[in-house]
Amino acid sequence: MSKRKQHHPDFKARVALEALKGEATISELASRFGVHPTMIHQWKRALLEGASGVFERGQSKSVQIDEGQIRDLHAKIGELAVANDFLE
């Protein structure tokens, strides 16, 4: 079984920017970077949709804290601590 290749975000951004420049066709970029043309189209679309976030000022994203999830995670930490103590 082959494993799917995971590309680094920097690589995706570079390929999407090359696609936006329009100096080469998507097929040429796909062969040059070794990815499928559909992936280039997806990365290009994601870049265009997320580009407005770069220019937002003073609007930091607030982190929403889920108290129920925190309780569950603390419980799991407790279980793992007990298991570690038992195994020692």
Distance bins in CASP14 RR format, pairs under 12 A and 6 or more apart:
PFRMAT RR
TARGET T0000
AUTHOR 0000-0000-0000
RMODE 2
METHOD distances of the structure
MODEL  1
4 35 0 0 0 0 0 1 0 0 0 0 0
4 36 0 0 0 0 0 1 0 0 0 0 0
4 39 0 0 0 0 0 1 0 0 0 0 0
5 11 0 0 0 0 0 1 0 0 0 0 0
5 12 0 0 0 0 0 1 0 0 0 0 0
5 33 0 0 0 0 0 1 0 0 0 0 0
5 34 0 0 0 0 1 0 0 0 0 0 0
5 35 0 0 0 0 1 0 0 0 0 0 0
5 36 0 0 0 0 0 1 0 0 0 0 0
5 39 0 0 0 0 1 0 0 0 0 0 0
6 12 0 0 0 0 0 1 0 0 0 0 0
6 35 0 0 0 0 0 1 0 0 0 0 0
6 39 0 0 0 0 0 1 0 0 0 0 0
7 13 0 0 0 0 0 1 0 0 0 0 0
7 14 0 0 0 0 0 1 0 0 0 0 0
7 15 0 0 0 0 1 0 0 0 0 0 0
7 16 0 0 0 0 0 1 0 0 0 0 0
7 33 0 0 0 0 1 0 0 0 0 0 0
7 34 0 0 0 0 1 0 0 0 0 0 0
7 35 1 0 0 1 0 0 0 0 0 0 0
7 36 0 0 0 0 0 1 0 0 0 0 0
7 39 0 0 0 0 1 0 0 0 0 0 0
7 40 0 0 0 0 0 1 0 0 0 0 0
7 42 0 0 0 0 0 1 0 0 0 0 0
7 43 0 0 0 0 1 0 0 0 0 0 0
8 14 0 0 0 0 1 0 0 0 0 0 0
8 15 0 0 0 0 0 1 0 0 0 0 0
8 43 0 0 0 0 0 1 0 0 0 0 0
9 15 0 0 0 0 0 1 0 0 0 0 0
9 16 0 0 0 0 0 1 0 0 0 0 0
9 43 0 0 0 0 1 0 0 0 0 0 0
9 46 0 0 0 0 0 1 0 0 0 0 0
9 47 0 0 0 0 0 1 0 0 0 0 0
10 16 0 0 0 0 0 1 0 0 0 0 0
10 17 0 0 0 0 0 1 0 0 0 0 0
10 43 0 0 0 0 0 1 0 0 0 0 0
11 17 0 0 0 0 0 1 0 0 0 0 0
11 18 0 0 0 0 0 1 0 0 0 0 0
11 33 1 0 0 1 0 0 0 0 0 0 0
11 34 0 0 0 0 0 1 0 0 0 0 0
11 35 0 0 0 0 1 0 0 0 0 0 0
11 39 0 0 0 0 0 1 0 0 0 0 0
11 40 0 0 0 0 0 1 0 0 0 0 0
11 43 0 0 0 0 1 0 0 0 0 0 0
12 18 0 0 0 0 0 1 0 0 0 0 0
12 19 0 0 0 0 0 1 0 0 0 0 0
12 33 0 0 0 0 1 0 0 0 0 0 0
12 35 0 0 0 0 1 0 0 0 0 0 0
12 39 0 0 0 0 1 0 0 0 0 0 0
12 40 0 0 0 0 1 0 0 0 0 0 0
12 42 0 0 0 0 1 0 0 0 0 0 0
12 43 1 0 1 0 0 0 0 0 0 0 0
12 44 0 0 0 0 1 0 0 0 0 0 0
12 45 0 0 0 0 0 1 0 0 0 0 0
12 46 1 0 0 1 0 0 0 0 0 0 0
12 47 0 0 0 0 1 0 0 0 0 0 0
13 19 0 0 0 0 0 1 0 0 0 0 0
13 20 0 0 0 0 0 1 0 0 0 0 0
13 40 0 0 0 0 0 1 0 0 0 0 0
13 43 1 0 0 1 0 0 0 0 0 0 0
13 44 0 0 0 0 0 1 0 0 0 0 0
13 46 0 0 0 0 1 0 0 0 0 0 0
13 47 1 0 0 1 0 0 0 0 0 0 0
13 48 0 0 0 0 0 1 0 0 0 0 0
13 50 0 0 0 0 0 1 0 0 0 0 0
13 51 0 0 0 0 0 1 0 0 0 0 0
13 54 0 0 0 0 0 1 0 0 0 0 0
14 20 0 0 0 0 0 1 0 0 0 0 0
14 21 0 0 0 0 0 1 0 0 0 0 0
14 29 0 0 0 0 0 1 0 0 0 0 0
14 32 0 0 0 0 0 1 0 0 0 0 0
14 33 0 0 0 0 1 0 0 0 0 0 0
14 35 0 0 0 0 0 1 0 0 0 0 0
14 40 0 0 0 0 0 1 0 0 0 0 0
14 43 0 0 0 0 1 0 0 0 0 0 0
14 44 0 0 0 0 0 1 0 0 0 0 0
14 47 0 0 0 0 0 1 0 0 0 0 0
15 21 0 0 0 0 0 1 0 0 0 0 0
15 24 0 0 0 0 0 1 0 0 0 0 0
15 26 0 0 0 0 1 0 0 0 0 0 0
15 28 0 0 0 0 0 1 0 0 0 0 0
15 29 1 0 0 1 0 0 0 0 0 0 0
15 30 0 0 0 0 1 0 0 0 0 0 0
15 32 0 0 0 0 1 0 0 0 0 0 0
15 33 1 0 1 0 0 0 0 0 0 0 0
15 34 0 0 0 0 1 0 0 0 0 0 0
15 35 1 0 0 1 0 0 0 0 0 0 0
15 36 0 0 0 0 0 1 0 0 0 0 0
15 37 0 0 0 0 0 1 0 0 0 0 0
15 39 0 0 0 0 1 0 0 0 0 0 0
15 40 1 0 1 0 0 0 0 0 0 0 0
15 41 0 0 0 0 0 1 0 0 0 0 0
15 42 0 0 0 0 0 1 0 0 0 0 0
15 43 1 0 1 0 0 0 0 0 0 0 0
15 44 0 0 0 0 1 0 0 0 0 0 0
15 46 0 0 0 0 0 1 0 0 0 0 0
15 47 0 0 0 0 1 0 0 0 0 0 0
16 22 0 0 0 0 0 1 0 0 0 0 0
16 26 0 0 0 0 0 1 0 0 0 0 0
16 29 0 0 0 0 1 0 0 0 0 0 0
16 33 0 0 0 0 0 1 0 0 0 0 0
16 35 0 0 0 0 0 1 0 0 0 0 0
16 39 0 0 0 0 1 0 0 0 0 0 0
16 40 1 0 0 1 0 0 0 0 0 0 0
16 41 0 0 0 0 1 0 0 0 0 0 0
16 42 0 0 0 0 1 0 0 0 0 0 0
16 43 1 0 1 0 0 0 0 0 0 0 0
16 44 1 0 1 0 0 0 0 0 0 0 0
16 45 0 0 0 0 1 0 0 0 0 0 0
16 46 1 0 0 1 0 0 0 0 0 0 0
16 47 1 0 1 0 0 0 0 0 0 0 0
16 48 0 0 0 0 1 0 0 0 0 0 0
16 49 0 0 0 0 0 1 0 0 0 0 0
16 50 0 0 0 0 0 1 0 0 0 0 0
16 51 0 0 0 0 0 1 0 0 0 0 0
17 23 0 0 0 0 0 1 0 0 0 0 0
17 24 0 0 0 0 0 1 0 0 0 0 0
17 29 0 0 0 0 0 1 0 0 0 0 0
17 33 0 0 0 0 0 1 0 0 0 0 0
17 40 0 0 0 0 0 1 0 0 0 0 0
17 43 0 0 0 0 1 0 0 0 0 0 0
17 44 0 0 0 0 1 0 0 0 0 0 0
17 46 0 0 0 0 0 1 0 0 0 0 0
17 47 1 0 0 1 0 0 0 0 0 0 0
17 48 0 0 0 0 0 1 0 0 0 0 0
17 51 0 0 0 0 0 1 0 0 0 0 0
18 24 1 0 0 1 0 0 0 0 0 0 0
18 25 0 0 0 0 0 1 0 0 0 0 0
18 26 0 0 0 0 1 0 0 0 0 0 0
18 28 0 0 0 0 1 0 0 0 0 0 0
18 29 1 0 1 0 0 0 0 0 0 0 0
18 30 0 0 0 0 0 1 0 0 0 0 0
18 32 0 0 0 0 1 0 0 0 0 0 0
18 33 1 0 0 1 0 0 0 0 0 0 0
18 35 0 0 0 0 0 1 0 0 0 0 0
18 40 0 0 0 0 1 0 0 0 0 0 0
18 43 0 0 0 0 0 1 0 0 0 0 0
18 44 0 0 0 0 1 0 0 0 0 0 0
18 47 0 0 0 0 0 1 0 0 0 0 0
19 25 0 0 0 0 1 0 0 0 0 0 0
19 26 1 0 0 1 0 0 0 0 0 0 0
19 27 0 0 0 0 0 1 0 0 0 0 0
19 28 0 0 0 0 0 1 0 0 0 0 0
19 29 1 0 1 0 0 0 0 0 0 0 0
19 30 0 0 0 0 1 0 0 0 0 0 0
19 32 0 0 0 0 0 1 0 0 0 0 0
19 33 0 0 0 0 1 0 0 0 0 0 0
19 35 0 0 0 0 0 1 0 0 0 0 0
19 37 0 0 0 0 1 0 0 0 0 0 0
19 38 0 0 0 0 0 1 0 0 0 0 0
19 39 0 0 0 0 0 1 0 0 0 0 0
19 40 1 0 1 0 0 0 0 0 0 0 0
19 41 1 0 0 1 0 0 0 0 0 0 0
19 42 0 0 0 0 0 1 0 0 0 0 0
19 43 1 0 0 1 0 0 0 0 0 0 0
19 44 1 0 1 0 0 0 0 0 0 0 0
19 45 0 0 0 0 1 0 0 0 0 0 0
19 46 0 0 0 0 0 1 0 0 0 0 0
19 47 0 0 0 0 1 0 0 0 0 0 0
19 48 0 0 0 0 0 1 0 0 0 0 0
20 26 0 0 0 0 0 1 0 0 0 0 0
20 29 0 0 0 0 0 1 0 0 0 0 0
20 40 0 0 0 0 0 1 0 0 0 0 0
20 41 0 0 0 0 0 1 0 0 0 0 0
20 43 0 0 0 0 0 1 0 0 0 0 0
20 44 1 0 0 1 0 0 0 0 0 0 0
20 45 0 0 0 0 0 1 0 0 0 0 0
20 46 0 0 0 0 0 1 0 0 0 0 0
20 47 1 0 0 1 0 0 0 0 0 0 0
20 48 1 0 0 1 0 0 0 0 0 0 0
20 51 0 0 0 0 1 0 0 0 0 0 0
21 28 0 0 0 0 0 1 0 0 0 0 0
21 29 0 0 0 0 1 0 0 0 0 0 0
21 44 0 0 0 0 0 1 0 0 0 0 0
21 47 0 0 0 0 0 1 0 0 0 0 0
22 28 0 0 0 0 1 0 0 0 0 0 0
22 29 0 0 0 0 1 0 0 0 0 0 0
22 40 0 0 0 0 0 1 0 0 0 0 0
22 44 0 0 0 0 0 1 0 0 0 0 0
23 29 0 0 0 0 1 0 0 0 0 0 0
23 32 0 0 0 0 0 1 0 0 0 0 0
24 30 0 0 0 0 1 0 0 0 0 0 0
24 31 0 0 0 0 1 0 0 0 0 0 0
24 32 1 0 0 1 0 0 0 0 0 0 0
24 33 0 0 0 0 0 1 0 0 0 0 0
24 37 0 0 0 0 0 1 0 0 0 0 0
24 40 0 0 0 0 0 1 0 0 0 0 0
25 31 0 0 0 0 1 0 0 0 0 0 0
25 32 0 0 0 0 0 1 0 0 0 0 0
25 37 0 0 0 0 1 0 0 0 0 0 0
25 40 0 0 0 0 0 1 0 0 0 0 0
25 41 0 0 0 0 0 1 0 0 0 0 0
26 32 0 0 0 0 0 1 0 0 0 0 0
26 33 0 0 0 0 0 1 0 0 0 0 0
26 35 0 0 0 0 0 1 0 0 0 0 0
26 36 0 0 0 0 1 0 0 0 0 0 0
26 37 1 0 1 0 0 0 0 0 0 0 0
26 38 0 0 0 0 1 0 0 0 0 0 0
26 39 0 0 0 0 1 0 0 0 0 0 0
26 40 1 0 1 0 0 0 0 0 0 0 0
26 41 1 0 0 1 0 0 0 0 0 0 0
26 42 0 0 0 0 0 1 0 0 0 0 0
26 43 0 0 0 0 0 1 0 0 0 0 0
26 44 0 0 0 0 1 0 0 0 0 0 0
27 33 0 0 0 0 0 1 0 0 0 0 0
27 34 0 0 0 0 0 1 0 0 0 0 0
27 35 0 0 0 0 0 1 0 0 0 0 0
27 36 0 0 0 0 0 1 0 0 0 0 0
27 37 1 0 0 1 0 0 0 0 0 0 0
27 38 0 0 0 0 0 1 0 0 0 0 0
27 40 0 0 0 0 1 0 0 0 0 0 0
27 41 0 0 0 0 0 1 0 0 0 0 0
28 34 0 0 0 0 0 1 0 0 0 0 0
28 35 0 0 0 0 0 1 0 0 0 0 0
28 37 0 0 0 0 1 0 0 0 0 0 0
28 40 0 0 0 0 0 1 0 0 0 0 0
29 35 0 0 0 0 1 0 0 0 0 0 0
29 36 0 0 0 0 0 1 0 0 0 0 0
29 37 1 0 0 1 0 0 0 0 0 0 0
29 39 0 0 0 0 0 1 0 0 0 0 0
29 40 1 0 1 0 0 0 0 0 0 0 0
29 41 0 0 0 0 0 1 0 0 0 0 0
29 43 0 0 0 0 0 1 0 0 0 0 0
29 44 0 0 0 0 1 0 0 0 0 0 0
30 36 1 0 0 1 0 0 0 0 0 0 0
30 37 1 0 1 0 0 0 0 0 0 0 0
30 38 0 0 0 0 1 0 0 0 0 0 0
30 39 1 0 0 1 0 0 0 0 0 0 0
30 40 1 0 1 0 0 0 0 0 0 0 0
30 41 0 0 0 0 1 0 0 0 0 0 0
30 43 0 0 0 0 0 1 0 0 0 0 0
30 44 0 0 0 0 0 1 0 0 0 0 0
31 37 0 0 0 0 1 0 0 0 0 0 0
31 40 0 0 0 0 0 1 0 0 0 0 0
32 40 0 0 0 0 0 1 0 0 0 0 0
33 39 0 0 0 0 1 0 0 0 0 0 0
33 40 1 0 0 1 0 0 0 0 0 0 0
33 43 0 0 0 0 0 1 0 0 0 0 0
34 40 0 0 0 0 1 0 0 0 0 0 0
35 41 0 0 0 0 0 1 0 0 0 0 0
35 42 0 0 0 0 0 1 0 0 0 0 0
35 43 0 0 0 0 1 0 0 0 0 0 0
35 44 0 0 0 0 0 1 0 0 0 0 0
36 42 0 0 0 0 1 0 0 0 0 0 0
36 43 0 0 0 0 0 1 0 0 0 0 0
37 43 0 0 0 0 0 1 0 0 0 0 0
37 44 0 0 0 0 0 1 0 0 0 0 0
38 44 0 0 0 0 0 1 0 0 0 0 0
38 45 0 0 0 0 0 1 0 0 0 0 0
39 45 0 0 0 0 0 1 0 0 0 0 0
39 46 0 0 0 0 0 1 0 0 0 0 0
40 46 0 0 0 0 0 1 0 0 0 0 0
40 47 0 0 0 0 0 1 0 0 0 0 0
41 47 0 0 0 0 0 1 0 0 0 0 0
41 48 0 0 0 0 0 1 0 0 0 0 0
42 48 0 0 0 0 0 1 0 0 0 0 0
42 49 0 0 0 0 0 1 0 0 0 0 0
43 49 0 0 0 0 0 1 0 0 0 0 0
43 50 0 0 0 0 0 1 0 0 0 0 0
44 50 0 0 0 0 0 1 0 0 0 0 0
44 51 0 0 0 0 0 1 0 0 0 0 0
45 51 0 0 0 0 0 1 0 0 0 0 0
47 53 0 0 0 0 0 1 0 0 0 0 0
47 54 0 0 0 0 0 1 0 0 0 0 0
48 54 0 0 0 0 0 1 0 0 0 0 0
50 56 0 0 0 0 0 1 0 0 0 0 0
52 59 0 0 0 0 0 1 0 0 0 0 0
53 59 0 0 0 0 1 0 0 0 0 0 0
53 60 0 0 0 0 0 1 0 0 0 0 0
53 61 0 0 0 0 1 0 0 0 0 0 0
64 70 0 0 0 0 0 1 0 0 0 0 0
65 71 0 0 0 0 0 1 0 0 0 0 0
65 73 0 0 0 0 0 1 0 0 0 0 0
66 72 0 0 0 0 1 0 0 0 0 0 0
66 73 0 0 0 0 1 0 0 0 0 0 0
67 73 0 0 0 0 0 1 0 0 0 0 0
67 74 0 0 0 0 0 1 0 0 0 0 0
68 74 0 0 0 0 1 0 0 0 0 0 0
68 75 0 0 0 0 1 0 0 0 0 0 0
69 75 0 0 0 0 0 1 0 0 0 0 0
69 76 0 0 0 0 0 1 0 0 0 0 0
70 76 0 0 0 0 0 1 0 0 0 0 0
70 77 0 0 0 0 0 1 0 0 0 0 0
71 77 0 0 0 0 0 1 0 0 0 0 0
71 78 0 0 0 0 0 1 0 0 0 0 0
72 78 0 0 0 0 0 1 0 0 0 0 0
72 79 0 0 0 0 0 1 0 0 0 0 0
73 79 0 0 0 0 0 1 0 0 0 0 0
73 80 0 0 0 0 0 1 0 0 0 0 0
74 80 0 0 0 0 0 1 0 0 0 0 0
74 81 0 0 0 0 0 1 0 0 0 0 0
75 81 0 0 0 0 0 1 0 0 0 0 0
75 82 0 0 0 0 0 1 0 0 0 0 0
76 82 0 0 0 0 0 1 0 0 0 0 0
76 83 0 0 0 0 0 1 0 0 0 0 0
77 83 0 0 0 0 0 1 0 0 0 0 0
77 84 0 0 0 0 0 1 0 0 0 0 0
78 84 0 0 0 0 1 0 0 0 0 0 0
78 85 0 0 0 0 1 0 0 0 0 0 0
78 86 0 0 0 0 0 1 0 0 0 0 0
79 85 0 0 0 0 0 1 0 0 0 0 0
79 86 0 0 0 0 0 1 0 0 0 0 0
80 86 0 0 0 0 0 1 0 0 0 0 0
80 87 0 0 0 0 0 1 0 0 0 0 0
81 87 0 0 0 0 0 1 0 0 0 0 0
81 88 0 0 0 0 0 1 0 0 0 0 0
82 88 0 0 0 0 0 1 0 0 0 0 0
END
